[in-house]
Structure formats: structure tokens, C-alpha cells
Amino acid sequence: MSGALLTRRAAHGATALGGGGRRRPSPYLVLGGLFWLVMSLAYWRVPICCDFGQHAAVVERLKENLLHPGHPMAALPGDGSAYYSPYAVVQGLFAKATGLAGWQVVKLAGPLNLLVLLTGIGRFVRVLTPRPWAPVLALFAMVLLWGTRMAWWSGYLGLMSMTGNLGYPSTFAIGLTFWAWAWAGALARGMRRDPWPYAGLGALCGLILLVHPISSVGAVIGVVAFAASGLPVRRGAWLRAWPWAVTAVTAAVLASLWPYYSVFSLVGDESVDWIHRQLYTEMPQRFWLALIGLPALWLRFRRDRRDPLVLMFALDCAVVAYGWLSGHYTYGRILGLTLVPLQFALAIELAAPRGWGWRRGALAGAAALGACVGFFQIQAGAVVPRALDPIGFDQPPRWPGYGWAVGHMHRGDVVLTNGYHATHSVPGFGANLVAPAWPDPSLDEDVRKRRLATVRSYLSPDSTRAERSAIVRRYDVRWLLLTRDQRVPSEAVVVGWSPRTGEVLARVGGPKGAHPGRSTPTNAPLIG
């Protein structure tokens, strides 16, 4: 939607005497605006699920203590947590100023993040080509040409995953990534000697690095690709690369000055590699439709061996391969950005003026077929509600809501549970867990695993009342949130249950109604 938002009609007759013509909206402004509206509504209708509670919990902790927030999911210090990025701090300030709950702020962030993403795509494509329909085709290629198995990960922006991920920091970071690539493309084309534009680009890259470190890998790869494509091929050409060094230094300095956590301490961190291994083992099923863009990328390579999209794809593949060979499977998270050169090269090729040969016609047919397969097999349920669905498309996840439970709790209460949905949702409303659901740099992984073992020990049918009481005292447990197949201890008092899931909320660890030192009750969601 950025770039050439308006196109000028040719001037005729009396209008020509005025030296101009009336302007009309570009195709991307119209269709991109419609896409923004449809996807914002689709995102809003999906209940809280997946990692949403984690990000809402981050906002809640910053709202409570902006300078020294606690661990996002447990009653522990939060020093060094990578979740406390500039993006999250701004959300925390907004929540504090407005009084909104963390989950409300994350929900509201979705349409804003989508706007950043759409304008970034428009600007980036305009750097690559002036063809007016190229941004439209690039957008639809990006959201449809994935695979025939769901790729629901933060930073993967297929149509279906957008319904859950738009409010996440990764979406904002990827939107900024497209802006950074557009900026780098403009600089590579002009090769200015003034260092300030390069420093500005470095500041943007540093911000992306802090907001979502793994997405910044793809962002930096794109900047490097544009820088390499713009350097002349002759001896001593590297001496002209010094402005790009300004970009790198600025990004590193900015990132190193962030007080909440050290982004460079994440290098080599293996705590979440095991989660991401499936990105490699299921790669063909998740991403094969994007390969339809390979002939278009090959044509760009034939025309220019230093084409930025070609270089970007090659470098992305090298990083993904490194992740597989080294066992650092977290690098598989950049696969979403690895598809962009394929998808966008295809879009640019198909946006060429008519007069196609049979090869381009065949490519257009393959792209249309792939888009239909991707839409009807995986993505359609994102925008077709079940009430209007004549076929039975897969729908976005509809997790159970926990308003019935968190309405009894007070901010900071400790909950003992190992239910999958509960551990991912309840912290988003201000409560703490005994054992956090995900690894976090602010908590030693061995400590988290011991806490998980403690939860299992408490919930074991063989546990004694004395053992359970010791755990309650040690972790200041206030509530049990039990699944339908877990027994309620004799010393616990049931205060609520979910007719949908059969889960039970029981009170432990203090007299009825006592909440010493607690603040006001958590804000239960109005949805889900």
C-alpha cells in the first residue's frame, strides 16, 4: 500500500492544459485495503490461543512494573527475558496509560501490525519493479503459496496462521523487515556517500533484532543481498562498501544498549531447538507450493547473477541448511522469509504486460492452480466462517476460554496446572504458573524442568497430603487448575468448573477469601 499508492491518468484536452490529470488509487491500495479489513476481522473472531497468552502475559508484567518486570509466566525475576523488547515496552506503556488488560492490547495490535506489514510489502515491491499489479500478486502469493500441511508458527504469515499471529511481535518485525529491504534497495541503487541514511537503516535493523531476534536473521540477509547486488564488479570495489559498515555498527550498538536483555547472549542458545526440529522433518509438506516460483527466480538469475532476490534466497537456504546440520533447528524459523524470494519473483514475473509466451502462460497456470490448492486445502477457513462454509474447511483453532477461572483469581496468584491450554492461556490474565510452559533466558532451564517435575509430583495419584502441602508452601500456590482426569486433593476447595472441558478450579494455600498483598482481580476476556 506504500509506494505508488496513486496512479496518474494520462492528461487529455482541457485537463492537459492544466499540466496534469486526476489521480486514482493503485490496485494495491484498493485490494490491500480490502485485505487489511478482511484479515483484521478474521483475526478478531479467533479466540485467544497458542502463544497469545505468553505475549499478553508480557504486557501484564510490564504494566505492573515497567522498569523491573517479573518473569512472564512465573513468580520469578524477569531479568534477561528476550520477551521484553521495545515493542513489548510500548505495549506495556499503552496498557498502563489506558488501563487495558494485556490480552486486549495484544488483540488491538493485530490490525496495526498488519498495516505495517502491508505498507512494507508495497514499498519493497516498488523497489523491485514499477509494475502496478506486482504488489497485489506478491501479497496473495505470500499468503497462499505455502504447502498442504498447516504451518502455524510465529513469523509464518500464511492466510490461516495470520488469524492467530497478527498481534505477535514477529508480525511487526517482519513488516519492518520489508521496510528495511526497501530502504536497502534504494540505497543500493543510489550508492550515496552520505552515512546518515545507512545509519538510519542500521537503527531499523537494530530495532528488528530486539523485537524478534530470529526474524532479524532474515532481515539482515536481505540487506546483505541488496548491498552485494549494488557493489560494482571490479578490483577494490569492497572499498566502496564502507557505508554499509555504518549500517552494521549502528545496528550492533543500538542492540547492545537495550537495558532489558542482551540479544547477543541468545547466540548459540539451544533451549528451544528441540521444539523447532519438526520444521525440518515436515518441510516438504509445509512449503512445497512455494517452489512454483523457482522458474521465475531462475529467470532473474539468468538476467542478473547478482539479483537481490536470488542472493537472498541462496543465503536463506545456507542458513536453513546450517540449522539442520548443526542441530540449531531454531534457524528453521526463517523458512517463512526464505519463501519470499520465490513468491515475489513469481509475482513480478506474472505482473508483466500481456503478450506472454507459452512459458509465462504455463507459469501463470501453475501459480493459479497452486493458489487454489493452498486456499482450499489449508487457508480457506481463515476467511470463510463455519456458518458460511459449504465444504467443511479446516478452521482456525478455537481454544477454550478461561474467564470462568481467572475471574476468581487476583493478579499475581500462583496456579499449579499442567493442562496444555491452561498453561498457555492463564498467565495472559496476570496469574503466575509454578512451572512456565516455555523456556526463557531469564530462568535457567534446569530450574524450569525441576518445577515441571514438581508439578507432576503434586498431581501424581501417589502424592501424600504432606508432600502436596510442602509444594504449596514452597511456591505459594493459591489455585489448582485440574483436567477432567485429575483428582481433586482432599484439602482443596472446588470453586468452579468448565462445562466445555471438564476442568476444575480449586483453592488451596490459605483461608477462604484471603489474598494478602494481592491487587485487583485479573481481567477475564470477553471472547473465547
CORTAHU-V874358 format. One record per residue. BURIAL is b if it has 16 or more other ideal C-beta (glycine too) atoms within 10 Angstrom, else e. Layout:
{{BURIAL} {BURIAL}}
//
This chain:
{{b} {b} {b} {b} {b} {e} {e} {e} {e} {e} {e} {e} {e} {e} {e} {e} {e} {e} {e} {e} {e} {e} {e} {e} {e} {b} {b} {b} {b} {e} {b} {b} {e} {e} {b} {b} {e} {e} {b} {b} {e} {b} {b} {e} {e} {b} {b} {b} {b} {b} {b} {b} {b} {b} {b} {b} {b} {b} {b} {b} {b} {b} {b} {b} {e} {e} {e} {e} {b} {b} {b} {b} {b} {b} {b} {b} {e} {b} {e} {b} {b} {b} {b} {b} {b} {e} {b} {b} {b} {e} {b} {b} {e} {b} {b} {e} {e} {e} {e} {b} {b} {b} {b} {b} {b} {b} {b} {b} {b} {b} {b} {e} {b} {b} {b} {b} {b} {b} {b} {b} {b} {b} {b} {b} {b} {b} {b} {b} {b} {e} {b} {e} {b} {b} {b} {b} {b} {b} {b} {b} {b} {b} {b} {b} {b} {b} {b} {e} {e} {b} {b} {b} {b} {b} {b} {b} {b} {b} {b} {b} {b} {b} {b} {b} {b} {b} {b} {b} {b} {b} {b} {b} {b} {b} {b} {b} {b} {b} {b} {b} {b} {b} {b} {b} {b} {b} {b} {b} {e} {e} {e} {e} {e} {e} {e} {e} {b} {b} {b} {e} {b} {b} {e} {b} {b} {b} {b} {b} {b} {b} {b} {b} {b} {b} {b} {b} {b} {b} {b} {b} {b} {b} {b} {b} {b} {b} {b} {b} {b} {b} {b} {e} {e} {e} {e} {e} {e} {e} {e} {e} {e} {e} {b} {b} {e} {b} {b} {b} {e} {b} {b} {b} {e} {b} {b} {e} {e} {b} {e} {b} {b} {e} {b} {e} {e} {b} {e} {e} {e} {e} {b} {b} {b} {e} {e} {b} {e} {e} {b} {e} {e} {e} {b} {e} {e} {b} {b} {b} {b} {b} {b} {b} {b} {e} {b} {b} {b} {e} {b} {b} {b} {e} {e} {e} {e} {e} {b} {b} {b} {b} {b} {b} {b} {e} {b} {b} {e} {e} {b} {b} {e} {e} {b} {b} {e} {e} {e} {b} {b} {b} {b} {b} {b} {b} {b} {b} {b} {b} {b} {b} {b} {b} {b} {b} {b} {b} {b} {b} {b} {b} {b} {e} {e} {e} {e} {e} {e} {e} {e} {b} {e} {e} {b} {e} {e} {b} {b} {e} {e} {b} {b} {e} {b} {b} {b} {e} {b} {b} {b} {b} {b} {b} {b} {b} {e} {e} {e} {e} {e} {e} {e} {e} {b} {e} {b} {b} {b} {e} {b} {b} {b} {b} {b} {b} {b} {b} {e} {b} {b} {b} {b} {b} {b} {b} {b} {b} {b} {b} {b} {e} {b} {b} {b} {b} {b} {b} {b} {b} {b} {b} {b} {b} {b} {b} {b} {b} {b} {b} {b} {b} {b} {b} {b} {e} {e} {e} {e} {b} {e} {e} {b} {b} {e} {b} {b} {e} {e} {b} {b} {e} {e} {e} {e} {e} {e} {e} {e} {b} {e} {e} {b} {b} {e} {e} {b} {e} {b} {b} {b} {b} {b} {b} {b} {e} {e} {b} {e} {e} {b} {e} {e} {b} {e} {e} {e} {e} {b} {b} {e} {e} {b} {e} {b} {b} {b} {b} {b} {b} {b} {e} {e} {e} {e} {e} {e} {e} {e} {e} {e} {e} {b} {b} {b} {b} {b} {e} {e} {b}}
//
